[in-house]
Amino acid sequence: MNMACLVDYLTIGCECCEFQYNLWFVNGEPPPPQHRPADQRGLLHKELMQCQFCFKSKMEGVTFFRCGACQIEIYCSKECQKKAWSRHKEKCAINRKYQPAGGGEPKPMKDLRAFTSKHRPSISSAAAAALGVKKNPKRSEEYVFAIFLRPRRKGVARIETAFWAIGAAVVPMSVFPPDQLAEMRTQHKSARDLNVANGSRGAMAVVLMCIDPNVVNVVMMGFGDGPSPVESPGPKWKHWLLQRLNDGLVA
């Protein structure tokens, strides 16, 4: 998937750490992650890993399997997968469109999806703060939340530190080419309808873009009226998110 239109919105680092991040960018990567105390069991991550139809979570002891066609969406049973198919089939086709001939995903894409899943609670909280969707849910239909990454080259022991974040931005959906915009809106509408049906207020489009190699992961994340699942990032959401991603903090 070509997301070159996003690069115009890349500002390296945040206001308070721009110089430091530019040095890291030039030198290739930051120092090894500072392993501050965190729940390495990832209990909140498990809570947010849910069947894409009935929303049962991994915390409930559910064993998941993936859609056999796109290998992305997860379900807790064949019954749930069958019931979800009418909604999933368009997204399934989009997922398969960007996979290599012969099916499957290259390792950089698998790593990026796993990295996204590990950090989902933090990414969701930062996206909600940046987009302001709790005050104005309609903003989720007009903007996407973009995170810019580079792979770490040295001493990666855990998937949550496989990439380092160089920036994040709020990007208007209107910058995407017509075909990609149509795909984005299709995925967003499906996710919004599903989340609203299950008691949330809507869904946000989040794009994680890895630079060198060029790998992109587009995910939809729900949001509601309740408090942030992790500590609130507040107005300095960019500094908060970059620090958590680059320290490998898993909620």
N, C-alpha and C positions, 0 to 999 in steps of 0.2 A: 504494500500500500504506500503510495507516494504522498507524503505529508510535508513536502517542501514549503508549502504556504505557511506552516507554523514557525519556520525559522526566523521570520521577520519579527516575531514576538519574543524571541529569546533574549533575555538580559541575564548575563552570567552572575550568579550569586544573588544577594539581596542588598538592600541599602547599607546595612551596617557591616557587611562582609564582602563587598564587591571586589576589593583589592586582593584579598586572600584567595577568593575563588578564581580570579583571573590568573594568579600565580599557579594554582593547581591545574588550571586548564592548559596553560602553556607547558607545564612540567609533565603533564600526562594524567596525573591523578593525585588525590589528597593523601595524607598519611593514613596508616591503618586505622580502622574504626576504633573509637574510644568506647569500650564495652561498659557503659554505665549500667547500673542495676535496672533490670527489666524482667518482665515475666517471659522467660524464654520458652515456656510451655505454649505460649500464644493462645491463651484461652479465649480472648476476644476474637482472634483470627478464626478459631474453630467455630465460635458462635455465628460468625458471618459466612462460614462455608455452608451453603444451604442448597437443598434440592430446588431446582429451578421451576418446580410446580407447586409443591406443598409447603416449602420453606422449612422442612425439618432440617436441623443443623447437626454438624459433626459432634457437638457437645452432647447430643442425645444418644450417642453411640451408633449413629447411622453409618452404614457402609455405602459409599457412592460409586457409581460407574459413569463413564462419559458417553455422550452421543457417539454412536459408531461411525457416523459419517464425518462430522467435523472434529471430533475428539476434544471438544471444548466445554459445552454445556454439561452439567452434572445432574444426576437424578438418583433418587433413593430406591426406585423400583421401576419395573417395566410399565406398570400401570400409569405412574406419573409421567413417564416419558411419552407414552401414547396419548395421554390427555393434553400434553404440552405441545404436541407436534404441529397443530394448526397455527400456533403462535410462533414456534421455533423455526419452521421450515424456511422462511425468508432469511432469517439470521444465519441459519445453517448454510444456505447457498452463498451468502456473503463470506462467511468464514472459509468455506472451501475454495472460493474464488481466489483467495490470496495465499493458498497453500501450494507448495511445489507439486509438479506433476508426479503422480504416483501416490499422492496423499502423505499424511504425516507432517510433522513440523521439524524444521532444523533446530539444532541445539540452542542457538541464541534466542529463538522465539520461545522455546520451552522454558528457558531460564528467565526470560522477561515475564512470562505469565506467572511463574512460580514466585518471582520477586514481588510482582503486583499483589498476588494473593496474600503473601506474608505481611505486606504493609497496608493492606486494604483499610483497616480501621483508621490509621493515620491519614491516608490519602483521602478517605471519605470526609473526615472532619475538616481537613484543610480545604477541600473543594467546596464544601458547604459554606465555610467562612469567606472564601475568596469570591464565590459567585453570589453570596447574599441571598440564597434561595429560601431561607426560613422566613425572611421578611417579604420576599417577592418570588414565589415559586416559578413565575413565568420566565424568570431569567434563565432557568434551566433549558428553555426551549430556544434561547437566542445565543447562548454562549457555551463553550466547552472549557474544561480545565485541562491545561497541558503541562506535563512534567518532562523536562529534558534530561537525558541520562547519558553517561558513558560507561563502558564496562571497566571494571577493575582488572588490572593485568597481573597483580602480584598477591600471592598468599590468600586467595579467597577460600575460606573454609566453610562458609555458610551461605545459602542461597540469598538470605536477606542482605548480604554485603556484596553480591555479585556485580552490582552497578553502583555508581555514585551519581548523585543528582547535582546538576550544574545550574538549574534554574526552574522556574515554574511561572505560568502566566494564565490570565483569563483571555480567551480568544473568541472573537465573534464567529458564529457558525457560517456567516456569509462569506468568509474568506475561502472556504473549500470549493473546489471545482464542482460543477453541477451534479456529476455522477456520484461523487463521494458525499456531497451534501444530502442527496436523496437517500443513500445508504445510511448515513448518520441519523437522519430523521426517522427512518423506518425502525432502526434499532432503538432509538430513544422513545418513540411512541409505544413500542412493544413493552419496554422496560417500565415506562411510566404507568401504563395501564395495569401491568402486573403488580407493581408496588402499591398503587392506589387501591386495587382490589383487596390487598392484604393489609390495609390500614395505614400506609405511609402517604406522604403528600406528593411524592413524585420521584423522578430519577434524574441523575446528572450524567452527562457524557464526560468521561475522563480519557485523555489520550496520553499514553506514556511513549515517548519517542527516544529511542536510543540512537546516538550518533556514532558511526564507525564501530560495528557494522550498522547499517540502516535497518532497524527493526522497530515495528510499531505495534502497540497493543491498545486497542480501543475497548473500554469497559464501561458499563452502565452501573451506577451506584445509587441506591435509594436514599432518600432523606425524609425525616419526619419532624414533628414538633418537639420531641424530647431533647434532653441534653446530649452533647457530644459523647460518643462512646468512649473516648479517651479525653484527657484534659483539653479544655477549649483552647484552640490556637490563637484566638483573638485577632486583632488587626495586624499583628506581625506574623500572619499565617505562613508567609514564605520562609522566613528565618526558622520558624518552628518546624516546618515540614522538612526542609533541607537538612537540618540538624538530625532529626529522627531517622531519615532515610540513610544518611551518611554514617551514623553511629550504629546502624543495624538494629534499632530498637523495635521490638515486636510486641504489640499489645496482646 
